[in-house]
Amino acid sequence: MKAAKFSDLLEMGNDQLEAVLKEAKDNLFRLRVQSHMERLDSPSEIRKNKVIIARIKTIQAMRGSK
């Protein structure tokens, strides 16, 4: 998943944000499992997913949802 800019995420609706959040969490889980089982090709992907999740949660807090 490409790192989404904060401004791009702000333009999304709540349903779209939920979908992107779910996808980022699933991807982060897969990366963590992969990192324990074998060597990752790009360990920075874990950090990128964490940043996306944090951005989405920040937007949700600003909007007062979930």
mmJSON file of the N, C-alpha and C atoms, coordinates in Angstrom:
{"data_MODEL":{"atom_site":{
"group_PDB":["ATOM","ATOM","ATOM","ATOM","ATOM","ATOM","ATOM","ATOM","ATOM","ATOM","ATOM","ATOM","ATOM","ATOM","ATOM","ATOM","ATOM","ATOM","ATOM","ATOM","ATOM","ATOM","ATOM","ATOM","ATOM","ATOM","ATOM","ATOM","ATOM","ATOM","ATOM","ATOM","ATOM","ATOM","ATOM","ATOM","ATOM","ATOM","ATOM","ATOM","ATOM","ATOM","ATOM","ATOM","ATOM","ATOM","ATOM","ATOM","ATOM","ATOM","ATOM","ATOM","ATOM","ATOM","ATOM","ATOM","ATOM","ATOM","ATOM","ATOM","ATOM","ATOM","ATOM","ATOM","ATOM","ATOM","ATOM","ATOM","ATOM","ATOM","ATOM","ATOM","ATOM","ATOM","ATOM","ATOM","ATOM","ATOM","ATOM","ATOM","ATOM","ATOM","ATOM","ATOM","ATOM","ATOM","ATOM","ATOM","ATOM","ATOM","ATOM","ATOM","ATOM","ATOM","ATOM","ATOM","ATOM","ATOM","ATOM","ATOM","ATOM","ATOM","ATOM","ATOM","ATOM","ATOM","ATOM","ATOM","ATOM","ATOM","ATOM","ATOM","ATOM","ATOM","ATOM","ATOM","ATOM","ATOM","ATOM","ATOM","ATOM","ATOM","ATOM","ATOM","ATOM","ATOM","ATOM","ATOM","ATOM","ATOM","ATOM","ATOM","ATOM","ATOM","ATOM","ATOM","ATOM","ATOM","ATOM","ATOM","ATOM","ATOM","ATOM","ATOM","ATOM","ATOM","ATOM","ATOM","ATOM","ATOM","ATOM","ATOM","ATOM","ATOM","ATOM","ATOM","ATOM","ATOM","ATOM","ATOM","ATOM","ATOM","ATOM","ATOM","ATOM","ATOM","ATOM","ATOM","ATOM","ATOM","ATOM","ATOM","ATOM","ATOM","ATOM","ATOM","ATOM","ATOM","ATOM","ATOM","ATOM","ATOM","ATOM","ATOM","ATOM","ATOM","ATOM","ATOM","ATOM","ATOM","ATOM","ATOM","ATOM","ATOM","ATOM","ATOM","ATOM","ATOM"],
"id":[1,2,3,4,5,6,7,8,9,10,11,12,13,14,15,16,17,18,19,20,21,22,23,24,25,26,27,28,29,30,31,32,33,34,35,36,37,38,39,40,41,42,43,44,45,46,47,48,49,50,51,52,53,54,55,56,57,58,59,60,61,62,63,64,65,66,67,68,69,70,71,72,73,74,75,76,77,78,79,80,81,82,83,84,85,86,87,88,89,90,91,92,93,94,95,96,97,98,99,100,101,102,103,104,105,106,107,108,109,110,111,112,113,114,115,116,117,118,119,120,121,122,123,124,125,126,127,128,129,130,131,132,133,134,135,136,137,138,139,140,141,142,143,144,145,146,147,148,149,150,151,152,153,154,155,156,157,158,159,160,161,162,163,164,165,166,167,168,169,170,171,172,173,174,175,176,177,178,179,180,181,182,183,184,185,186,187,188,189,190,191,192,193,194,195,196,197,198],
"type_symbol":["N","C","C","N","C","C","N","C","C","N","C","C","N","C","C","N","C","C","N","C","C","N","C","C","N","C","C","N","C","C","N","C","C","N","C","C","N","C","C","N","C","C","N","C","C","N","C","C","N","C","C","N","C","C","N","C","C","N","C","C","N","C","C","N","C","C","N","C","C","N","C","C","N","C","C","N","C","C","N","C","C","N","C","C","N","C","C","N","C","C","N","C","C","N","C","C","N","C","C","N","C","C","N","C","C","N","C","C","N","C","C","N","C","C","N","C","C","N","C","C","N","C","C","N","C","C","N","C","C","N","C","C","N","C","C","N","C","C","N","C","C","N","C","C","N","C","C","N","C","C","N","C","C","N","C","C","N","C","C","N","C","C","N","C","C","N","C","C","N","C","C","N","C","C","N","C","C","N","C","C","N","C","C","N","C","C","N","C","C","N","C","C","N","C","C","N","C","C"],
"label_atom_id":["N","CA","C","N","CA","C","N","CA","C","N","CA","C","N","CA","C","N","CA","C","N","CA","C","N","CA","C","N","CA","C","N","CA","C","N","CA","C","N","CA","C","N","CA","C","N","CA","C","N","CA","C","N","CA","C","N","CA","C","N","CA","C","N","CA","C","N","CA","C","N","CA","C","N","CA","C","N","CA","C","N","CA","C","N","CA","C","N","CA","C","N","CA","C","N","CA","C","N","CA","C","N","CA","C","N","CA","C","N","CA","C","N","CA","C","N","CA","C","N","CA","C","N","CA","C","N","CA","C","N","CA","C","N","CA","C","N","CA","C","N","CA","C","N","CA","C","N","CA","C","N","CA","C","N","CA","C","N","CA","C","N","CA","C","N","CA","C","N","CA","C","N","CA","C","N","CA","C","N","CA","C","N","CA","C","N","CA","C","N","CA","C","N","CA","C","N","CA","C","N","CA","C","N","CA","C","N","CA","C","N","CA","C","N","CA","C","N","CA","C","N","CA","C","N","CA","C","N","CA","C"],
"label_alt_id":[null,null,null,null,null,null,null,null,null,null,null,null,null,null,null,null,null,null,null,null,null,null,null,null,null,null,null,null,null,null,null,null,null,null,null,null,null,null,null,null,null,null,null,null,null,null,null,null,null,null,null,null,null,null,null,null,null,null,null,null,null,null,null,null,null,null,null,null,null,null,null,null,null,null,null,null,null,null,null,null,null,null,null,null,null,null,null,null,null,null,null,null,null,null,null,null,null,null,null,null,null,null,null,null,null,null,null,null,null,null,null,null,null,null,null,null,null,null,null,null,null,null,null,null,null,null,null,null,null,null,null,null,null,null,null,null,null,null,null,null,null,null,null,null,null,null,null,null,null,null,null,null,null,null,null,null,null,null,null,null,null,null,null,null,null,null,null,null,null,null,null,null,null,null,null,null,null,null,null,null,null,null,null,null,null,null,null,null,null,null,null,null,null,null,null,null,null,null],
"label_comp_id":["MET","MET","MET","LYS","LYS","LYS","ALA","ALA","ALA","ALA","ALA","ALA","LYS","LYS","LYS","PHE","PHE","PHE","SER","SER","SER","ASP","ASP","ASP","LEU","LEU","LEU","LEU","LEU","LEU","GLU","GLU","GLU","MET","MET","MET","GLY","GLY","GLY","ASN","ASN","ASN","ASP","ASP","ASP","GLN","GLN","GLN","LEU","LEU","LEU","GLU","GLU","GLU","ALA","ALA","ALA","VAL","VAL","VAL","LEU","LEU","LEU","LYS","LYS","LYS","GLU","GLU","GLU","ALA","ALA","ALA","LYS","LYS","LYS","ASP","ASP","ASP","ASN","ASN","ASN","LEU","LEU","LEU","PHE","PHE","PHE","ARG","ARG","ARG","LEU","LEU","LEU","ARG","ARG","ARG","VAL","VAL","VAL","GLN","GLN","GLN","SER","SER","SER","HIS","HIS","HIS","MET","MET","MET","GLU","GLU","GLU","ARG","ARG","ARG","LEU","LEU","LEU","ASP","ASP","ASP","SER","SER","SER","PRO","PRO","PRO","SER","SER","SER","GLU","GLU","GLU","ILE","ILE","ILE","ARG","ARG","ARG","LYS","LYS","LYS","ASN","ASN","ASN","LYS","LYS","LYS","VAL","VAL","VAL","ILE","ILE","ILE","ILE","ILE","ILE","ALA","ALA","ALA","ARG","ARG","ARG","ILE","ILE","ILE","LYS","LYS","LYS","THR","THR","THR","ILE","ILE","ILE","GLN","GLN","GLN","ALA","ALA","ALA","MET","MET","MET","ARG","ARG","ARG","GLY","GLY","GLY","SER","SER","SER","LYS","LYS","LYS"],
"label_asym_id":["A","A","A","A","A","A","A","A","A","A","A","A","A","A","A","A","A","A","A","A","A","A","A","A","A","A","A","A","A","A","A","A","A","A","A","A","A","A","A","A","A","A","A","A","A","A","A","A","A","A","A","A","A","A","A","A","A","A","A","A","A","A","A","A","A","A","A","A","A","A","A","A","A","A","A","A","A","A","A","A","A","A","A","A","A","A","A","A","A","A","A","A","A","A","A","A","A","A","A","A","A","A","A","A","A","A","A","A","A","A","A","A","A","A","A","A","A","A","A","A","A","A","A","A","A","A","A","A","A","A","A","A","A","A","A","A","A","A","A","A","A","A","A","A","A","A","A","A","A","A","A","A","A","A","A","A","A","A","A","A","A","A","A","A","A","A","A","A","A","A","A","A","A","A","A","A","A","A","A","A","A","A","A","A","A","A","A","A","A","A","A","A","A","A","A","A","A","A"],
"label_entity_id":["1","1","1","1","1","1","1","1","1","1","1","1","1","1","1","1","1","1","1","1","1","1","1","1","1","1","1","1","1","1","1","1","1","1","1","1","1","1","1","1","1","1","1","1","1","1","1","1","1","1","1","1","1","1","1","1","1","1","1","1","1","1","1","1","1","1","1","1","1","1","1","1","1","1","1","1","1","1","1","1","1","1","1","1","1","1","1","1","1","1","1","1","1","1","1","1","1","1","1","1","1","1","1","1","1","1","1","1","1","1","1","1","1","1","1","1","1","1","1","1","1","1","1","1","1","1","1","1","1","1","1","1","1","1","1","1","1","1","1","1","1","1","1","1","1","1","1","1","1","1","1","1","1","1","1","1","1","1","1","1","1","1","1","1","1","1","1","1","1","1","1","1","1","1","1","1","1","1","1","1","1","1","1","1","1","1","1","1","1","1","1","1","1","1","1","1","1","1"],
"label_seq_id":[1,1,1,2,2,2,3,3,3,4,4,4,5,5,5,6,6,6,7,7,7,8,8,8,9,9,9,10,10,10,11,11,11,12,12,12,13,13,13,14,14,14,15,15,15,16,16,16,17,17,17,18,18,18,19,19,19,20,20,20,21,21,21,22,22,22,23,23,23,24,24,24,25,25,25,26,26,26,27,27,27,28,28,28,29,29,29,30,30,30,31,31,31,32,32,32,33,33,33,34,34,34,35,35,35,36,36,36,37,37,37,38,38,38,39,39,39,40,40,40,41,41,41,42,42,42,43,43,43,44,44,44,45,45,45,46,46,46,47,47,47,48,48,48,49,49,49,50,50,50,51,51,51,52,52,52,53,53,53,54,54,54,55,55,55,56,56,56,57,57,57,58,58,58,59,59,59,60,60,60,61,61,61,62,62,62,63,63,63,64,64,64,65,65,65,66,66,66],
"pdbx_PDB_ins_code":[null,null,null,null,null,null,null,null,null,null,null,null,null,null,null,null,null,null,null,null,null,null,null,null,null,null,null,null,null,null,null,null,null,null,null,null,null,null,null,null,null,null,null,null,null,null,null,null,null,null,null,null,null,null,null,null,null,null,null,null,null,null,null,null,null,null,null,null,null,null,null,null,null,null,null,null,null,null,null,null,null,null,null,null,null,null,null,null,null,null,null,null,null,null,null,null,null,null,null,null,null,null,null,null,null,null,null,null,null,null,null,null,null,null,null,null,null,null,null,null,null,null,null,null,null,null,null,null,null,null,null,null,null,null,null,null,null,null,null,null,null,null,null,null,null,null,null,null,null,null,null,null,null,null,null,null,null,null,null,null,null,null,null,null,null,null,null,null,null,null,null,null,null,null,null,null,null,null,null,null,null,null,null,null,null,null,null,null,null,null,null,null,null,null,null,null,null,null],
"Cartn_x":[0.841,0.0,0.885,0.538,1.287,0.922,1.916,1.675,0.767,-0.375,-1.358,-1.03,-1.186,-0.96,-2.151,-1.871,-2.901,-4.03,-3.671,-4.697,-5.581,-4.989,-5.776,-6.747,-6.292,-7.155,-8.28,-8.001,-9.036,-10.195,-9.912,-10.937,-11.838,-11.393,-12.166,-13.333,-14.367,-15.507,-15.192,-16.075,-15.852,-15.781,-16.629,-16.625,-15.327,-14.85,-13.582,-12.426,-12.445,-11.394,-11.386,-12.567,-12.662,-12.065,-12.335,-11.807,-10.282,-9.748,-8.296,-7.658,-8.308,-7.801,-7.749,-8.802,-8.833,-7.734,-7.568,-6.531,-5.131,-4.898,-3.594,-3.32,-4.344,-4.169,-3.889,-4.614,-4.372,-2.964,-2.545,-1.206,-0.132,-0.342,0.604,0.717,-0.404,-0.388,0.439,0.182,0.928,2.427,2.773,4.187,4.845,4.12,4.676,4.896,3.939,4.091,5.27,5.336,6.424,7.778,7.832,9.105,9.579,8.649,9.031,9.39,8.798,9.035,10.26,10.45,11.544,11.968,12.978,13.478,12.592,12.292,11.477,12.33,11.717,12.408,12.586,11.549,11.623,10.997,11.811,11.296,10.602,10.875,10.243,8.736,8.258,6.822,6.033,6.621,5.936,5.691,6.712,6.576,5.571,5.6,4.668,3.224,2.948,1.588,1.179,2.104,1.801,1.461,2.179,1.923,0.538,0.175,-1.149,-2.246,-2.072,-3.06,-3.192,-2.071,-2.102,-2.787,-2.512,-3.154,-4.667,-5.109,-6.545,-7.203,-6.568,-7.133,-7.181,-6.207,-6.211,-7.39,-7.622,-8.747,-10.069,-10.178,-11.414,-11.643,-10.574,-10.717,-11.138,-10.596,-10.966,-12.437,-12.909,-14.313,-15.25,-14.687,-15.501,-16.174,-15.599,-16.182,-15.233,-15.797,-15.093,-13.873],
"Cartn_y":[-1.175,0.0,1.236,2.157,3.409,4.283,4.935,5.823,6.966,7.064,8.081,9.388,10.468,11.787,12.146,12.946,13.36,14.082,14.936,15.709,14.793,13.735,12.786,12.022,11.667,10.948,11.835,13.13,14.059,14.15,13.998,14.106,12.877,11.765,10.523,10.586,9.828,9.703,8.698,8.612,7.714,6.248,5.862,4.472,4.133,5.055,4.849,4.75,5.6,5.565,4.224,3.718,2.421,1.315,1.368,0.354,0.426,1.633,1.805,1.38,1.701,1.301,-0.216,-0.877,-2.341,-2.949,-2.411,-2.908,-2.7,-1.549,-1.256,-2.173,-2.42,-3.313,-4.745,-5.199,-6.546,-6.664,-5.656,-5.656,-5.631,-4.844,-4.78,-6.14,-6.812,-8.142,-9.111,-9.105,-9.999,-9.706,-8.43,-8.047,-8.492,-8.368,-8.783,-10.293,-11.045,-12.508,-12.866,-12.22,-12.484,-12.135,-11.075,-10.677,-11.696,-12.392,-13.414,-14.729,-14.986,-16.252,-16.205,-15.087,-14.953,-13.496,-13.259,-11.891,-11.086,-9.856,-8.963,-8.334,-8.141,-7.454,-5.978,-5.39,-3.969,-3.75,-3.763,-3.576,-2.236,-1.267,0.044,-0.015,-1.067,-1.204,-1.275,-1.855,-1.929,-0.521,0.311,1.687,2.466,2.285,2.999,2.667,1.388,0.989,1.57,1.62,2.218,3.699,4.385,5.811,6.005,5.177,5.283,5.053,4.037,3.743,4.927,5.502,6.657,7.856,8.087,9.217,9.038,7.83,7.573,7.729,7.209,7.336,8.791,9.577,11.007,11.701,11.38,11.978,11.563,10.291,9.824,10.542,10.782,11.506,12.953,13.563,14.93,15.011,13.99,13.981,13.501,12.884,12.402,11.074,10.271,8.971,7.869,6.888,5.694,6.115],
"Cartn_z":[0.0,0.0,0.0,-0.817,-0.896,0.299,0.853,1.984,1.545,2.2,1.841,2.54,1.816,2.391,3.284,4.284,5.223,4.5,3.552,2.836,1.984,1.413,0.634,1.527,2.718,3.649,4.157,4.331,4.792,3.806,2.526,1.495,1.426,2.018,1.971,2.955,2.62,3.524,4.619,5.594,6.725,6.292,5.35,4.886,4.17,3.364,2.658,3.638,4.658,5.677,6.405,6.722,7.39,6.526,5.222,4.313,4.225,4.14,4.069,5.389,6.5,7.811,7.94,7.517,7.586,6.718,5.527,4.619,5.218,5.821,6.421,7.606,8.427,9.573,9.119,8.098,7.566,7.001,6.272,5.685,6.775,7.814,8.927,9.61,9.798,10.407,9.566,8.249,7.351,7.387,7.411,7.461,8.761,9.869,11.16,11.197,10.69,10.642,9.747,8.607,7.668,8.28,9.085,9.684,10.713,11.35,12.32,11.651,10.503,9.811,8.897,8.264,7.3,7.224,6.48,6.347,5.397,5.791,4.96,3.863,2.709,1.619,1.936,2.514,2.864,4.245,5.287,6.646,6.854,6.002,6.146,5.888,5.259,4.999,6.301,7.339,8.635,9.16,9.122,9.605,8.759,7.456,6.573,6.925,7.193,7.553,8.9,9.845,11.142,10.993,10.121,9.887,9.272,8.313,7.692,8.726,9.567,10.603,11.559,11.963,12.87,12.229,10.972,10.269,10.22,9.905,9.814,11.179,12.216,13.559,14.008,13.604,13.92,13.247,11.998,11.269,11.896,12.271,12.908,14.233,14.984,16.261,16.014,14.974,14.632,14.258,13.558,13.124,14.231,15.246,16.359,16.085,15.182,14.887,15.33,15.958,16.452,17.161],
"occupancy":[1.0,1.0,1.0,1.0,1.0,1.0,1.0,1.0,1.0,1.0,1.0,1.0,1.0,1.0,1.0,1.0,1.0,1.0,1.0,1.0,1.0,1.0,1.0,1.0,1.0,1.0,1.0,1.0,1.0,1.0,1.0,1.0,1.0,1.0,1.0,1.0,1.0,1.0,1.0,1.0,1.0,1.0,1.0,1.0,1.0,1.0,1.0,1.0,1.0,1.0,1.0,1.0,1.0,1.0,1.0,1.0,1.0,1.0,1.0,1.0,1.0,1.0,1.0,1.0,1.0,1.0,1.0,1.0,1.0,1.0,1.0,1.0,1.0,1.0,1.0,1.0,1.0,1.0,1.0,1.0,1.0,1.0,1.0,1.0,1.0,1.0,1.0,1.0,1.0,1.0,1.0,1.0,1.0,1.0,1.0,1.0,1.0,1.0,1.0,1.0,1.0,1.0,1.0,1.0,1.0,1.0,1.0,1.0,1.0,1.0,1.0,1.0,1.0,1.0,1.0,1.0,1.0,1.0,1.0,1.0,1.0,1.0,1.0,1.0,1.0,1.0,1.0,1.0,1.0,1.0,1.0,1.0,1.0,1.0,1.0,1.0,1.0,1.0,1.0,1.0,1.0,1.0,1.0,1.0,1.0,1.0,1.0,1.0,1.0,1.0,1.0,1.0,1.0,1.0,1.0,1.0,1.0,1.0,1.0,1.0,1.0,1.0,1.0,1.0,1.0,1.0,1.0,1.0,1.0,1.0,1.0,1.0,1.0,1.0,1.0,1.0,1.0,1.0,1.0,1.0,1.0,1.0,1.0,1.0,1.0,1.0,1.0,1.0,1.0,1.0,1.0,1.0,1.0,1.0,1.0,1.0,1.0,1.0],
"B_iso_or_equiv":[0.0,0.0,0.0,0.0,0.0,0.0,0.0,0.0,0.0,0.0,0.0,0.0,0.0,0.0,0.0,0.0,0.0,0.0,0.0,0.0,0.0,0.0,0.0,0.0,0.0,0.0,0.0,0.0,0.0,0.0,0.0,0.0,0.0,0.0,0.0,0.0,0.0,0.0,0.0,0.0,0.0,0.0,0.0,0.0,0.0,0.0,0.0,0.0,0.0,0.0,0.0,0.0,0.0,0.0,0.0,0.0,0.0,0.0,0.0,0.0,0.0,0.0,0.0,0.0,0.0,0.0,0.0,0.0,0.0,0.0,0.0,0.0,0.0,0.0,0.0,0.0,0.0,0.0,0.0,0.0,0.0,0.0,0.0,0.0,0.0,0.0,0.0,0.0,0.0,0.0,0.0,0.0,0.0,0.0,0.0,0.0,0.0,0.0,0.0,0.0,0.0,0.0,0.0,0.0,0.0,0.0,0.0,0.0,0.0,0.0,0.0,0.0,0.0,0.0,0.0,0.0,0.0,0.0,0.0,0.0,0.0,0.0,0.0,0.0,0.0,0.0,0.0,0.0,0.0,0.0,0.0,0.0,0.0,0.0,0.0,0.0,0.0,0.0,0.0,0.0,0.0,0.0,0.0,0.0,0.0,0.0,0.0,0.0,0.0,0.0,0.0,0.0,0.0,0.0,0.0,0.0,0.0,0.0,0.0,0.0,0.0,0.0,0.0,0.0,0.0,0.0,0.0,0.0,0.0,0.0,0.0,0.0,0.0,0.0,0.0,0.0,0.0,0.0,0.0,0.0,0.0,0.0,0.0,0.0,0.0,0.0,0.0,0.0,0.0,0.0,0.0,0.0,0.0,0.0,0.0,0.0,0.0,0.0],
"pdbx_formal_charge":[null,null,null,null,null,null,null,null,null,null,null,null,null,null,null,null,null,null,null,null,null,null,null,null,null,null,null,null,null,null,null,null,null,null,null,null,null,null,null,null,null,null,null,null,null,null,null,null,null,null,null,null,null,null,null,null,null,null,null,null,null,null,null,null,null,null,null,null,null,null,null,null,null,null,null,null,null,null,null,null,null,null,null,null,null,null,null,null,null,null,null,null,null,null,null,null,null,null,null,null,null,null,null,null,null,null,null,null,null,null,null,null,null,null,null,null,null,null,null,null,null,null,null,null,null,null,null,null,null,null,null,null,null,null,null,null,null,null,null,null,null,null,null,null,null,null,null,null,null,null,null,null,null,null,null,null,null,null,null,null,null,null,null,null,null,null,null,null,null,null,null,null,null,null,null,null,null,null,null,null,null,null,null,null,null,null,null,null,null,null,null,null,null,null,null,null,null,null],
"auth_seq_id":[1,1,1,2,2,2,3,3,3,4,4,4,5,5,5,6,6,6,7,7,7,8,8,8,9,9,9,10,10,10,11,11,11,12,12,12,13,13,13,14,14,14,15,15,15,16,16,16,17,17,17,18,18,18,19,19,19,20,20,20,21,21,21,22,22,22,23,23,23,24,24,24,25,25,25,26,26,26,27,27,27,28,28,28,29,29,29,30,30,30,31,31,31,32,32,32,33,33,33,34,34,34,35,35,35,36,36,36,37,37,37,38,38,38,39,39,39,40,40,40,41,41,41,42,42,42,43,43,43,44,44,44,45,45,45,46,46,46,47,47,47,48,48,48,49,49,49,50,50,50,51,51,51,52,52,52,53,53,53,54,54,54,55,55,55,56,56,56,57,57,57,58,58,58,59,59,59,60,60,60,61,61,61,62,62,62,63,63,63,64,64,64,65,65,65,66,66,66],
"auth_comp_id":["MET","MET","MET","LYS","LYS","LYS","ALA","ALA","ALA","ALA","ALA","ALA","LYS","LYS","LYS","PHE","PHE","PHE","SER","SER","SER","ASP","ASP","ASP","LEU","LEU","LEU","LEU","LEU","LEU","GLU","GLU","GLU","MET","MET","MET","GLY","GLY","GLY","ASN","ASN","ASN","ASP","ASP","ASP","GLN","GLN","GLN","LEU","LEU","LEU","GLU","GLU","GLU","ALA","ALA","ALA","VAL","VAL","VAL","LEU","LEU","LEU","LYS","LYS","LYS","GLU","GLU","GLU","ALA","ALA","ALA","LYS","LYS","LYS","ASP","ASP","ASP","ASN","ASN","ASN","LEU","LEU","LEU","PHE","PHE","PHE","ARG","ARG","ARG","LEU","LEU","LEU","ARG","ARG","ARG","VAL","VAL","VAL","GLN","GLN","GLN","SER","SER","SER","HIS","HIS","HIS","MET","MET","MET","GLU","GLU","GLU","ARG","ARG","ARG","LEU","LEU","LEU","ASP","ASP","ASP","SER","SER","SER","PRO","PRO","PRO","SER","SER","SER","GLU","GLU","GLU","ILE","ILE","ILE","ARG","ARG","ARG","LYS","LYS","LYS","ASN","ASN","ASN","LYS","LYS","LYS","VAL","VAL","VAL","ILE","ILE","ILE","ILE","ILE","ILE","ALA","ALA","ALA","ARG","ARG","ARG","ILE","ILE","ILE","LYS","LYS","LYS","THR","THR","THR","ILE","ILE","ILE","GLN","GLN","GLN","ALA","ALA","ALA","MET","MET","MET","ARG","ARG","ARG","GLY","GLY","GLY","SER","SER","SER","LYS","LYS","LYS"],
"auth_asym_id":["A","A","A","A","A","A","A","A","A","A","A","A","A","A","A","A","A","A","A","A","A","A","A","A","A","A","A","A","A","A","A","A","A","A","A","A","A","A","A","A","A","A","A","A","A","A","A","A","A","A","A","A","A","A","A","A","A","A","A","A","A","A","A","A","A","A","A","A","A","A","A","A","A","A","A","A","A","A","A","A","A","A","A","A","A","A","A","A","A","A","A","A","A","A","A","A","A","A","A","A","A","A","A","A","A","A","A","A","A","A","A","A","A","A","A","A","A","A","A","A","A","A","A","A","A","A","A","A","A","A","A","A","A","A","A","A","A","A","A","A","A","A","A","A","A","A","A","A","A","A","A","A","A","A","A","A","A","A","A","A","A","A","A","A","A","A","A","A","A","A","A","A","A","A","A","A","A","A","A","A","A","A","A","A","A","A","A","A","A","A","A","A","A","A","A","A","A","A"],
"auth_atom_id":["N","CA","C","N","CA","C","N","CA","C","N","CA","C","N","CA","C","N","CA","C","N","CA","C","N","CA","C","N","CA","C","N","CA","C","N","CA","C","N","CA","C","N","CA","C","N","CA","C","N","CA","C","N","CA","C","N","CA","C","N","CA","C","N","CA","C","N","CA","C","N","CA","C","N","CA","C","N","CA","C","N","CA","C","N","CA","C","N","CA","C","N","CA","C","N","CA","C","N","CA","C","N","CA","C","N","CA","C","N","CA","C","N","CA","C","N","CA","C","N","CA","C","N","CA","C","N","CA","C","N","CA","C","N","CA","C","N","CA","C","N","CA","C","N","CA","C","N","CA","C","N","CA","C","N","CA","C","N","CA","C","N","CA","C","N","CA","C","N","CA","C","N","CA","C","N","CA","C","N","CA","C","N","CA","C","N","CA","C","N","CA","C","N","CA","C","N","CA","C","N","CA","C","N","CA","C","N","CA","C","N","CA","C","N","CA","C","N","CA","C","N","CA","C","N","CA","C","N","CA","C"],
"pdbx_PDB_model_num":[1,1,1,1,1,1,1,1,1,1,1,1,1,1,1,1,1,1,1,1,1,1,1,1,1,1,1,1,1,1,1,1,1,1,1,1,1,1,1,1,1,1,1,1,1,1,1,1,1,1,1,1,1,1,1,1,1,1,1,1,1,1,1,1,1,1,1,1,1,1,1,1,1,1,1,1,1,1,1,1,1,1,1,1,1,1,1,1,1,1,1,1,1,1,1,1,1,1,1,1,1,1,1,1,1,1,1,1,1,1,1,1,1,1,1,1,1,1,1,1,1,1,1,1,1,1,1,1,1,1,1,1,1,1,1,1,1,1,1,1,1,1,1,1,1,1,1,1,1,1,1,1,1,1,1,1,1,1,1,1,1,1,1,1,1,1,1,1,1,1,1,1,1,1,1,1,1,1,1,1,1,1,1,1,1,1,1,1,1,1,1,1,1,1,1,1,1,1]
}}}
